């Protein structure tokens, strides 16, 4: 539209320079016709301006955060017994399953492993089952060694590794559990893959072990 308005004075000057009145009349009509579209465009300008002002409103509406439901953590800590926690899993319509759990740390206090334990049925191969998670980078060909108060160790194979760490799923007999209940400290020994000639010892406190074990659930195979 601006280009058309700038051309109108030039058309009028050429019309005034003509000698015949008839030509003036003929040129006047196109000029009026030329002005009509300009006026029409001028009249529609407010509508387009209105559209421009409403677009940001719809755009802002599209960018609104409508929220989403928060997924509840399926686990919770029911009780604490000494250095062991009773960690339970929410179950709709059924009794929550609970296992005893301890987060194991190094001397500086950084978490390095996890130890969880649950009961097994009386007719099972083992009296209890445990899951021990050790750091990634553990040499898997060197099995996990578990000992209590410096006693004779047992070795257990690793089952698998994930982004969390490497898992050993072990079975404990009744004599094993009795040793845990009587003991003060268990020891987990692993071998780093980058230093196969070295051994890393991780302490497990047995304070509260007996009370926690009495309250864990029995997991059916």
C-alpha positions as CSV (number, residue, x, y, z in Angstrom):
1,X,0.0,0.0,0.0
2,X,2.7,2.6,0.6
3,X,4.0,2.3,-2.9
4,X,0.6,3.0,-4.3
5,X,0.1,6.2,-2.2
6,X,3.5,7.5,-3.3
7,X,2.6,7.1,-7.0
8,X,-0.7,9.1,-6.7
9,X,0.9,12.6,-6.7
10,X,2.9,11.7,-9.9
11,X,-0.3,10.6,-11.7
12,X,-2.0,13.9,-10.7
13,X,0.8,16.1,-12.0
14,X,0.7,14.3,-15.4
15,X,-3.1,14.9,-15.6
16,X,-2.8,18.7,-14.9
17,X,-0.3,19.1,-17.7
18,X,-2.8,17.9,-20.3
19,X,-4.6,20.6,-22.5
20,X,-7.9,19.0,-23.1
21,X,-10.7,19.1,-20.5
22,X,-11.9,15.8,-21.7
23,X,-8.6,14.2,-20.8
24,X,-8.8,15.8,-17.4
25,X,-12.2,14.2,-16.9
26,X,-10.9,10.9,-18.1
27,X,-7.9,11.0,-15.8
28,X,-9.9,12.1,-12.8
29,X,-12.0,8.9,-12.9
30,X,-8.9,6.5,-12.8
31,X,-7.6,8.7,-10.0
32,X,-10.7,8.2,-8.0
33,X,-10.5,4.5,-8.8
34,X,-6.9,4.5,-7.6
35,X,-7.9,6.1,-4.4
36,X,-10.7,3.7,-3.7
37,X,-8.4,0.6,-3.2
38,X,-6.2,2.8,-1.0
39,X,-9.1,3.8,1.1
40,X,-10.3,0.2,1.2
41,X,-6.9,-1.0,2.4
42,X,-6.9,1.8,5.0
43,X,-10.3,0.6,6.3
44,X,-9.1,-2.9,6.6
45,X,-5.9,-1.9,8.4
46,X,-7.5,-1.8,11.9
47,X,-8.8,-5.4,11.3
48,X,-5.3,-6.7,10.5
49,X,-3.9,-4.7,13.4
50,X,-6.5,-6.3,15.6
51,X,-5.5,-9.8,14.3
52,X,-1.9,-9.0,15.1
53,X,-2.8,-8.0,18.7
54,X,-4.8,-11.2,19.2
55,X,-2.1,-13.6,18.0
56,X,0.2,-13.1,21.0
57,X,-2.7,-13.9,23.3
58,X,-3.3,-17.3,21.6
59,X,0.4,-18.0,21.5
60,X,0.7,-17.3,25.2
61,X,-2.2,-19.6,25.9
62,X,-0.5,-22.4,24.0
63,X,2.6,-22.0,26.2
64,X,0.8,-22.4,29.5
65,X,2.0,-25.2,31.7
66,X,-1.1,-27.3,32.4
67,X,0.7,-29.4,35.0
68,X,0.9,-33.2,35.4
69,X,0.2,-35.7,38.1
70,X,3.1,-36.4,40.4
71,X,4.2,-40.1,40.4
72,X,4.4,-41.2,44.0
73,X,7.5,-43.1,45.1
74,X,6.4,-46.8,45.5
75,X,8.8,-47.3,48.4
76,X,8.8,-45.9,51.9
77,X,10.7,-46.4,55.2
78,X,8.4,-47.9,57.7
79,X,10.7,-48.4,60.7
80,X,14.4,-48.1,61.7
81,X,16.2,-50.7,63.7
82,X,19.7,-49.6,64.7
83,X,21.6,-49.2,61.4
84,X,18.9,-51.1,59.4
85,X,15.8,-49.7,57.8
86,X,12.5,-51.5,57.1
87,X,11.9,-50.5,53.4
88,X,8.4,-51.3,52.2
89,X,6.8,-51.3,48.7
90,X,3.3,-50.0,48.3
91,X,0.8,-52.6,47.0
92,X,-2.8,-51.9,46.1
93,X,-5.2,-54.3,47.7
94,X,-2.5,-56.4,49.3
95,X,-0.2,-56.2,52.3
96,X,2.9,-54.1,51.6
97,X,6.1,-56.1,51.2
98,X,9.0,-55.0,53.5
99,X,12.7,-55.9,53.4
100,X,15.5,-54.8,55.6
101,X,17.9,-52.4,54.0
102,X,21.2,-50.6,54.6
103,X,23.0,-48.1,52.5
104,X,26.8,-48.8,52.8
105,X,29.3,-45.9,52.8
106,X,33.0,-45.5,52.6
107,X,35.1,-43.8,55.3
108,X,34.4,-40.4,53.8
109,X,30.7,-41.0,54.0
110,X,30.0,-41.5,50.3
111,X,27.6,-44.3,49.4
112,X,29.3,-47.3,47.7
113,X,27.0,-50.3,48.1
114,X,23.5,-51.4,49.2
115,X,22.5,-54.5,51.2
116,X,18.8,-55.6,51.4
117,X,17.5,-58.9,52.9
118,X,14.1,-60.7,53.0
119,X,12.7,-63.9,54.3
120,X,12.0,-67.0,52.2
121,X,9.4,-69.7,52.8
122,X,10.3,-72.6,55.1
123,X,10.4,-75.1,52.2
124,X,12.8,-72.9,50.2
125,X,16.5,-73.7,49.5
126,X,17.6,-70.8,51.7
127,X,16.2,-69.3,54.9
128,X,16.6,-65.8,53.5
129,X,17.6,-64.0,50.3
130,X,19.7,-60.9,50.0
131,X,20.6,-58.5,47.2
132,X,23.9,-56.8,47.4
133,X,24.7,-54.0,44.9
134,X,28.4,-53.0,44.4
135,X,29.9,-50.3,42.2
136,X,30.3,-50.5,38.5
137,X,33.9,-51.4,37.6
138,X,34.0,-54.3,39.9
139,X,35.9,-57.3,38.6
140,X,33.1,-59.9,38.1
141,X,35.4,-62.9,37.7
142,X,36.4,-62.3,41.3
143,X,33.4,-63.3,43.4
144,X,32.0,-61.2,46.2
145,X,33.3,-62.3,49.6
146,X,31.1,-62.0,52.7
147,X,32.5,-62.6,56.2
148,X,31.3,-61.7,59.8
149,X,33.6,-60.4,62.5
150,X,36.7,-61.6,60.7
151,X,35.5,-65.2,60.4
152,X,35.7,-67.5,57.4
153,X,34.3,-65.9,54.3
154,X,31.8,-67.2,51.8
155,X,32.0,-66.3,48.1
156,X,29.0,-65.4,45.9
157,X,28.8,-64.9,42.2
158,X,27.4,-61.7,40.6
159,X,24.2,-62.0,38.7
160,X,24.1,-59.0,36.4
161,X,25.1,-55.3,36.2
162,X,23.0,-52.3,35.3
163,X,23.5,-48.5,35.3
164,X,23.0,-48.6,39.1
165,X,25.8,-51.1,39.8
166,X,26.5,-54.9,39.8
167,X,24.1,-57.2,41.6
168,X,24.8,-60.3,43.7
169,X,21.6,-62.2,44.6
170,X,22.6,-64.6,47.4
171,X,20.9,-67.1,49.6
172,X,21.5,-67.3,53.4
173,X,21.1,-70.5,55.4
174,X,19.8,-70.6,59.0
175,X,23.4,-70.9,60.3
176,X,24.3,-67.8,58.2
177,X,21.5,-65.8,59.7
178,X,22.5,-66.9,63.2
179,X,26.0,-65.6,62.6
180,X,24.6,-62.3,61.4
181,X,22.4,-62.0,64.5
182,X,25.3,-62.7,66.8
183,X,27.8,-60.5,65.0
184,X,28.8,-56.9,65.3
185,X,30.0,-56.2,61.8
186,X,30.0,-58.0,58.4
187,X,32.5,-57.3,55.6
188,X,32.0,-57.3,51.9
189,X,35.2,-57.7,49.8
190,X,35.3,-56.8,46.1
191,X,38.1,-56.4,43.6
192,X,38.3,-53.4,41.2
193,X,38.5,-54.2,37.5
194,X,41.2,-51.6,37.0
195,X,43.3,-52.8,39.9
196,X,42.8,-56.6,40.0
197,X,45.7,-57.0,42.5
198,X,43.9,-54.8,45.1
199,X,40.9,-55.6,47.4
200,X,38.3,-53.2,48.6
201,X,36.5,-53.9,52.0
202,X,33.1,-52.5,52.7
203,X,31.7,-52.7,56.3
204,X,28.2,-53.7,57.1
205,X,26.9,-52.8,60.5
206,X,24.8,-55.5,62.2
207,X,23.4,-53.2,64.8
208,X,19.6,-53.8,64.8
209,X,19.9,-56.8,62.5
210,X,17.8,-59.2,64.6
211,X,14.9,-56.8,65.3
212,X,14.8,-55.8,61.6
213,X,14.8,-59.4,60.4
214,X,11.8,-60.2,62.7
215,X,9.7,-57.7,60.8
216,X,10.6,-58.3,57.2
217,X,8.2,-60.0,54.8
218,X,8.4,-63.5,53.5
219,X,8.8,-63.4,49.7
220,X,7.2,-66.3,47.8
221,X,9.3,-67.8,45.0
